[in-house]
Amino acid sequence: MFGLGRRAETAGAPVAPPVLDLSGPTLRRAFEHLVKSAEPTGGIERYVMALTLKASLFEELLGKGRVGQLTETEFLDLAAFITPVRRKVGTYLGEAGFEALRMRLEALLAGWSDTGTADARLAQFTARFPQDKAHRWVRDLGAEVLHFIAPDRYPLMCRWIWDAKVKTGVLREIWFAEDVATATIEVADDALAFRTLASELEEFLTSEGVFRDLPFYSDLLMAHVYADYINDRGGSLMRAEFATAADPMLHTRRMLGLDAVDTETGRTRLKLIDGTAHVLGTPKAIPRQETH
């Protein structure tokens, strides 16, 4: 069945990719529910277009060496579309400033065309921040930057897709097992594993009649799977963060940052250190925390 559960193949790879035991029926149910859920708000194609526009914004501001001229306001515009980042980065920038972060992004994207160095660059990027719970968003920032500047080269590698340290994420929800909650999944969360997952999902989507924009269809499918996890099995703190609503696509949009902007006011969900909302495209001075 479209290669799910068999060893993936990557030409010339020095290390064999992991075998992913994915559940075809689970994926099919999730995709059917995604298509049905998206219909009242314009259909799944509308969400694919939104992700295409997000990628265009990232490419415009970060691609082709543009990261060297990235302004703080432009970065905040991008960060507003990354859910884990927008909740933390305003405070971080208010305390630490922007230039060091910009330089770290520049290093992350140096040699971006060589996907073989993705793990090393992402590890170096995260290592330059404090290694604590308050800075877990850094990994997601790096992962989204790589993916959305080059969706065909880099799969989405966020923690909510798979976090090998705590063994949670989309991968567990689509794993083939009688009891997924207790299944042992010995898969790393490195670039090879994410590429293998992306390849399996794109093969599945092709079998379902999807032939264009496969990276973004995969993003949506994974986000919808995790949204279902939040709705059905998430803990009380997670439910509080993703408050239940009648809109079945609410959490799917939120996982991918597509709920970033109030289209009437331009205000985003990104909060600055003073508690005010960042307004898209507004060169507002970022309040700095005084040091003594």
NULUM-577249 format. One record per residue (C-alpha): residue in three letters; x, z, y. Coordinates in steps of 0.001 Angstrom, whole numbers. Layout:
- ALA,X,Z,Y
...
REM end
This chain:
- MET,0,0,0
- PHE,1820,-1384,3098
- GLY,5000,503,2147
- LEU,3797,4031,2877
- GLY,5767,6516,855
- ARG,8497,4077,-159
- ARG,12038,4008,1194
- ALA,12152,2268,4550
- GLU,14750,-405,5116
- THR,16937,-772,8170
- ALA,19465,-3582,8151
- GLY,23054,-2415,8266
- ALA,22198,1274,8563
- PRO,25118,3444,7409
- VAL,22739,6209,6298
- ALA,19690,5644,4123
- PRO,16452,6360,5985
- PRO,14272,9182,4714
- VAL,11397,8602,2318
- LEU,8162,9479,4108
- ASP,5192,10329,1930
- LEU,2462,9387,4381
- SER,-1220,9480,3493
- GLY,-2838,6067,3845
- PRO,-6414,7451,3767
- THR,-5557,10019,6449
- LEU,-4085,7343,8682
- ARG,-7047,5046,8135
- ARG,-9542,7781,9027
- ALA,-7536,8676,12116
- PHE,-7337,5058,13276
- GLU,-11042,4467,12732
- HIS,-11834,7640,14663
- LEU,-9463,6596,17458
- VAL,-11166,3226,17849
- LYS,-14620,4811,17821
- SER,-13646,7577,20235
- ALA,-12130,5143,22740
- GLU,-15198,2888,22935
- PRO,-17173,4925,25542
- THR,-14232,4855,27971
- GLY,-13360,1175,27733
- GLY,-11954,743,24246
- ILE,-8537,1259,22757
- GLU,-7136,-1748,24636
- ARG,-7661,126,27890
- TYR,-5428,2936,26653
- VAL,-2800,472,25481
- MET,-2818,-1035,28969
- ALA,-2379,2428,30494
- LEU,699,3003,28327
- THR,1997,-443,29287
- LEU,1693,528,32957
- LYS,3427,3847,32284
- ALA,6306,1982,30652
- SER,6461,-396,33622
- LEU,6806,2572,35988
- PHE,9630,4068,33918
- GLU,11393,701,33699
- GLU,11023,114,37442
- LEU,12493,3495,38409
- LEU,15061,4024,35649
- GLY,15942,659,34146
- LYS,18928,-1603,34839
- GLY,20979,1203,36375
- ARG,18242,2136,38844
- VAL,18519,5768,37710
- GLY,21590,6045,39945
- GLN,19352,5677,43011
- LEU,16423,7701,41666
- THR,14894,9977,44311
- GLU,13326,13345,43679
- THR,9904,12046,44617
- GLU,10228,9130,42202
- PHE,11272,11521,39446
- LEU,8251,13732,40091
- ASP,6034,10647,39867
- LEU,7475,10017,36387
- ALA,7383,13661,35307
- ALA,3682,13873,36139
- PHE,3083,11534,33184
- ILE,4945,13781,30688
- THR,2687,16694,29799
- PRO,5248,19289,28614
- VAL,7511,18472,31570
- ARG,4981,18622,34391
- ARG,4148,22246,33582
- LYS,7745,23416,34003
- VAL,9829,21013,36042
- GLY,8485,21915,39489
- THR,9760,25450,39100
- TYR,13043,24227,37622
- LEU,13720,21849,40510
- GLY,12779,24499,43048
- GLU,15464,26747,41592
- ALA,18184,24323,40448
- GLY,17734,21269,42653
- PHE,17433,17630,41661
- GLU,20874,16003,41789
- ALA,22257,17634,38633
- LEU,19141,16557,36719
- ARG,19478,13007,38026
- MET,23097,12853,36866
- ARG,22074,14077,33394
- LEU,19445,11348,33212
- GLU,22073,8826,34237
- ALA,24308,9983,31356
- LEU,21378,9835,28932
- LEU,20744,6205,29839
- ALA,24396,5147,29872
- GLY,24729,2669,27026
- TRP,20980,2742,26438
- SER,21089,-605,24636
- ASP,23082,1002,21795
- THR,20377,2797,19848
- GLY,22982,4101,17422
- THR,24121,6630,20029
- ALA,20618,7929,20738
- ASP,21039,11218,18867
- ALA,24353,12003,20540
- ARG,23105,11182,24034
- LEU,19893,13137,23568
- ALA,21830,16124,22206
- GLN,24247,16012,25142
- PHE,21342,15781,27569
- THR,19563,18846,26188
- ALA,22813,20819,25857
- ARG,23291,20690,29624
- PHE,20240,22893,30150
- PRO,19695,26529,29152
- GLN,18966,26787,25433
- ASP,15819,28889,25587
- LYS,12067,28548,25165
- ALA,11561,27981,28891
- HIS,13519,24723,28665
- ARG,12018,23157,25533
- TRP,10494,20550,27829
- VAL,13951,19018,28289
- ARG,13903,17421,24824
- ASP,10510,15851,25557
- LEU,11750,14571,28906
- GLY,14693,12824,27264
- ALA,12540,11465,24449
- GLU,9910,9989,26767
- VAL,12498,8495,29110
- LEU,14187,6653,26242
- HIS,10898,5457,24765
- PHE,9208,4283,27923
- ILE,12170,2394,29352
- ALA,12522,485,26061
- PRO,9482,930,23764
- ASP,10680,-1756,21357
- ARG,14068,-70,20939
- TYR,13215,3626,20942
- PRO,10278,5244,19149
- LEU,8631,8226,20763
- MET,10688,11225,19576
- CYS,8813,14192,21068
- ARG,8587,17623,19435
- TRP,4837,17286,18916
- ILE,5477,14321,16624
- TRP,7934,16236,14454
- ASP,9929,19403,15019
- ALA,12108,19983,11951
- LYS,13041,23495,13067
- VAL,9481,24816,12972
- LYS,8125,22158,10579
- THR,5172,21163,12745
- GLY,3890,17989,14305
- VAL,2111,14729,13573
- LEU,4297,14083,10537
- ARG,2852,17124,8767
- GLU,-719,16107,9631
- ILE,-324,12678,8027
- TRP,1808,13818,5071
- PHE,489,13117,1577
- ALA,-54,16464,-148
- GLU,-2870,18412,-1757
- ASP,-2286,21222,740
- VAL,-533,19897,3831
- ALA,-301,23351,5382
- THR,2010,24581,2620
- ALA,3821,21327,1854
- THR,7612,21348,2064
- ILE,8793,18505,4297
- GLU,12558,18082,4281
- VAL,12845,15440,6996
- ALA,15200,15677,9957
- ASP,14005,15093,13490
- ASP,16738,12591,14299
- ALA,16390,9055,15607
- LEU,16532,7552,12122
- ALA,13570,9629,10961
- PHE,11531,8692,14026
- ARG,12411,5008,13614
- THR,11347,5183,9984
- LEU,8054,6798,10952
- ALA,7483,4164,13641
- SER,8178,1397,11145
- GLU,5703,2846,8646
- LEU,3012,3254,11293
- GLU,3492,-258,12624
- GLU,3246,-1631,9088
- PHE,14,316,8634
- LEU,-1384,-958,11944
- THR,-518,-4539,11028
- SER,-2481,-4090,7803
- GLU,-5407,-3009,9995
- GLY,-5237,-6185,12074
- VAL,-3108,-4991,14997
- PHE,-326,-7439,15859
- ARG,504,-6786,19534
- ASP,1785,-3786,21488
- LEU,2521,-1976,18234
- PRO,4654,791,19818
- PHE,1783,1799,22091
- TYR,-839,1600,19346
- SER,1447,3870,17321
- ASP,1724,6294,20253
- LEU,-2043,6428,20557
- LEU,-2565,6910,16844
- MET,-68,9780,16718
- ALA,-1532,11405,19829
- HIS,-5021,11175,18351
- VAL,-3845,12761,15106
- TYR,-2334,15655,17034
- ALA,-5420,15950,19217
- ASP,-7427,16441,16031
- TYR,-4992,19171,14997
- ILE,-5497,20894,18358
- ASN,-9268,20669,18025
- ASP,-9511,21780,14418
- ARG,-6525,23940,13577
- GLY,-4751,24897,16776
- GLY,-4325,28549,17653
- SER,-6125,30283,20490
- LEU,-3266,29786,22949
- MET,-3145,26055,22204
- ARG,-6906,25747,22612
- ALA,-6653,27484,25974
- GLU,-4030,24956,27097
- PHE,-6109,22014,25849
- ALA,-9576,23271,26689
- THR,-12242,21746,24458
- ALA,-14387,19089,26067
- ALA,-17044,16619,25001
- ASP,-14702,13675,25634
- PRO,-13062,12946,22231
- MET,-10151,11193,23971
- LEU,-9300,14023,26369
- HIS,-6525,15552,24271
- THR,-5251,12134,23212
- ARG,-4788,11182,26856
- ARG,-3189,14517,27606
- MET,-607,14259,24824
- LEU,594,10985,26368
- GLY,335,12121,29985
- LEU,-2425,9636,30797
- ASP,-4478,12313,32553
- ALA,-1747,12781,35151
- VAL,-3456,11665,38353
- ASP,-6719,12303,40151
- THR,-7442,8725,41181
- GLU,-9458,9804,44229
- THR,-6908,12181,45773
- GLY,-3608,11090,44249
- ARG,-2919,14686,43248
- THR,-1177,15082,39926
- ARG,-1141,17867,37354
- LEU,2486,18561,38208
- LYS,2794,21808,40125
- LEU,5641,22461,42530
- ILE,7326,25838,42755
- ASP,4959,26930,45541
- GLY,1960,26204,43328
- THR,785,23086,45158
- ALA,106,19835,43319
- HIS,2538,16952,43607
- VAL,818,13916,45107
- LEU,1840,10607,43560
- GLY,4283,8734,45767
- THR,4434,11423,48444
- PRO,7956,12289,49649
- LYS,7076,15944,50111
- ALA,10068,18223,50460
- ILE,10351,20378,47351
- PRO,10397,24067,48290
- ARG,13606,25758,47190
- GLN,13800,29270,45912
- GLU,16062,31296,48124
- THR,19086,32869,46505
- HIS,20736,36033,47726
REM end
